[in-house]
Amino acid sequence: MSNKIDFYKNLQPYLECKDYTVSGEVYQVQFNKEFEMLVTTPVPKNLGDYYKSENYISHTDAKDSLFDKVYQSVKNITLKRKLKLINSFNTTTKTILDVGAGTGDFLKVCKNNSWEVLGTEPNLDARNIAEQKGVLLQEDLLKLTTKTFDVITLWHVLEHVENLQDYIKSLKGLLKSNGRLIVAVPNFKSYDANYYKDIWAAFDVPRHLWHFSQTTIGKLFQTENMIVEKTLPMKFDSYYVSLLSEKYKHGKMKPASAFYRGFLSNKKANKTGEYSSLIYIIKEGK
């Protein structure tokens, strides 16, 4: 049994970030040297209130603005890529759990391609939208303790989890012995993160409690005897994050600047591997 880890111990100053989505409040983002990760402090007691915004697009199917339409178009492309990835595992029973399933689009695609699907989503409005698509979601992992899955996916979810170590332990318990855990998270060591610094949109304080590097993910899952089998890029994220970052910087969208920064980030990452967001394929260690 792994020892309880205090991720808030011996933190070093890194930068201050503003919540541009809901409150306008400023938070400290501090460095945890042991895990090479950044930690948002303090954590608001009413954290759920910080998700109550029309701008929090993953909880809606909004197509009102140009930004919404671009987001939804890119989402459709990435859904196909995600399906291709899980199909590559060649599992016989094809059971999948999507944690933080949002409005259910990924699970709908999986269901339409012969996967037995289950998902969790804490946001009630998002669960209701998913239900209209024929995808029933649970509120959290607690009701799933008797089930195990071939594949568990967390698409930009782990950075939101409050009890990080306990959550990873729960995920391992839900995974079949030969299963795969897919974790996609922003990478604070990317070029766009270093360029935009405190206005980098993927810091998204205080909703993002943790900010990961490749070293972080390796060490975190080692604590539960799990290993990173493969790391893959999410190349669209550099453009999306840069577009939001430009909006925070200038008060309006600047697509040309955002596209340039996103392109430059991916170009540099072709050599360094430090893409704006990364997908980690994780399995149980020997």
N, C-alpha and C positions, 0 to 999 in steps of 0.2 A: 504493500500500500504506500503510495507516494505521500511525502510530507506536505503539509499545507504551506503554500507559497504566499508570501506577502509581497505583492507586486508594487506596493507603495513605499517600500523600504529603501532608504538611501537614494532617493531620487535627486537628480541634478537639474538645474534650470536649463530650459531649451528655448522656448519662445512663448509668447502670449497670442492667443487666437480669439477672434470675435465670433459669436454666433450670428451669422448673417441671415439665417432662415426664420427664426422665431423671436428671440428675446433681445438681441443686440448686446448681450452680456459678454464679458471677457473672461476667458479661462486660461489657466496655466497648462501648458503641455510640457511635461518633464521627462527626463531621460532615465530609463532603467538600464544600467550598464550590464548587469548580469544576463538579461535576456535581449539586449540590444533592441529595446522597444521604447515607445513613447506612451505616456500615461496622462490622461486628462484629469485635472483636479480643479476644484472639488467636483464630486458627482452630485447633481441636484437630487434632493429627496423626492421631488415630484417629476422624475425624469420623463414619465409618460406624456406630460403636458408639452414637452419640447418636440413631440412628433405631430402635434395638432396644427398643421399648416397646409394650406392649399398648394404650397410650393414643394411639399414632400411628395414627389411624383410617384415613388414606388408604391404608394398606398392608393393611387388613383389610376384611371385609364384616360387621363386628360389628353385632349388633342386640340386645345384652344389656341395656344400660341405657336409660333414657328418652332420654338424650342421644344414644346411638347410633341409636335409632329416629327421632328428629327429624332427625339428620344424614342418614340414608339416605333419608328422605322428601323432604327438601329437595333432595338429590342427584338424585332422579328428576325433579323439576321442572326443575332447571338443565340436565339432560341434554337435555331437549326444546328448551330455549332455545338451547343450544349447537348442536344440529343445525340449528335454524332459521337461525342465524347463518351457518354454513358453506354451507348450501344457497342463501343469498342471493347468493353469489358467481357462480352460474351457470357453473361450470366445465364443460368438455366431457368431460374424462377422469376427473374426480372421484377424484383420488388424495390421500390425507391421511396425514400423519405426526403422531402424538401423542407428544410428548416427556414422559417422566415419567408414563406412562399408568396407574400404580397397578395396580388390579385389573382394568382393561380395560373398565369399563362404558361409557365414552364411545365407544371404538372398536367395541364390540359394537353400539351403537345406530347408528353410522355404517355398519357392515357390513350391518346389516339394512335400511339405506336406500340400498343400491347404491353405496356408496363402497368403493374399493379401499384397504384399511387396512394400516398398519404402525405399530408403536409401539416405544418404548424404556422400560425401567424397570430401575434398578439393583438393586432389592430382589428377591431370589430368591423369597421367600414370596409377594409380590404377583404376580410373573410366573407362578408355579404356579397361583394362583387364576384369573388371566386365561386361562391355557391351558385350564382346565376349562370356560371359557365359549366356547371356540373362537377365542380371540384369542392369537396367538403374538407374544411381545415379545422384542426384542433387549435386551441388557444396556446398550448405549450407542450413540452415534452413529457410532463408528469403522467399523462394518461396513456403513454405508449410503452410502459415498462415491460409488458409481456411480449412485445413484438421485436423482431430483428429484421434487418434489411440488407440486400445485396449492395445497394448504393445509398449513401446519405449525402445530400448536397447542402451547402451553405453559401449562397451567392451574396456576398457583401452583408454578412450577418454577424460573424464572429466579433467584429469591432464594436458591436452594440451590446454584447453580453456582459452583464454585471459580474456574475460569479464565474470567472473565466475557467479556473481549474476544475471546479465541480461540473461545469458544462461539458468540458472536454471528456471528463470521466463518464458522464451520461451518454455522450455520443458513442464512445467506445462500446458501452454496454448494449447499445442498440444496433451495432454493426455485426454482421455475420463474420465468422472467423476468417473467411477468405474475401471479405467485402472491401469496398473502397469508399473512403471519405473524401469528398471534393470540397475544398475550402477556397473561396475567392475573396481576396481582401486588397485594399489599397497598399501601396508600397512607399513609405516615406523616404526611401533612398533613391527614388526615381529623379530624373532630371526636372520634370515639371514641379515636383515637390520642392526641390532645392531652388528652383527659379522663383516660384510664387511665395515661398516661405510662409508667413503667417496668414496670407490670404488664399493659400492652396485649399481649394474647395473640399478636397477629400479629408481634411482634418475634421470638418463638420462637427465641431464641438457644440454642445456637450453630448450629442447623440453618439458620436464615436468616442468610446471610452479608452480604446487602445489603438495604437498605430504601429503596424508590424513591419519588420524587415524579414528577409529570408532566414536569417539566423534565428529570429524570434520564433518563427513557426517550427523550425527544426527542434529547437530546445523545448518549446511548449509541449509538443506531442511526444517527445522523448520521455517526459515525466510520466506518461501513461503507456510506455513501451510501444509507441507507434512511430513509424518512420515515413519521411517524405519520399515517395517513389519517383515522382516526376513533377516538374514545375513548368507551367505553360503561361504565355503572355495573354493579356486582354488588351489588345491594341486600340480598340475604340475608346477605352477609358481615358487615355491621355487627351483626346480631343474633347470629350464631354467635360472632364474636370477642368481643362484649360478654358473652356467656354464659360463655365460658371465662375472661375477665378477671375477672368477678365471682367465679368459683370460686377463682382465684388470690388474690383480695383477701380473701375471707371463709372460704375453706376448704370451701365448699359452693356448689351452684348457687343463684342467686337470680334466677329467670326474670322476675319482674316488673321488677326493676331493670334487667336486661339488655335486656328488650324496650323499656323506656323510653329507654335510652341508644341502642339501635340505631335506634329510630324517630327520635329527635332528630338522630342523625348523618345519616340520610337526608334529613330535613327541611332541615337546614342545607346539605347538599350539593346540594339542588335549586337553590340560589342560587349556591353557590361552585364546584360541579363536583367537590369534593374528597370523593368517596365512600370508604368503608372499603377497598374493593378496586376496581380499574379494569381493564377490558379494552382493550388497545391493538391496533388493526388496522394492521399495518405493511406497507409495500410498498417495492419498489426505487425509488429516486429517479430523476428524469430526468437 
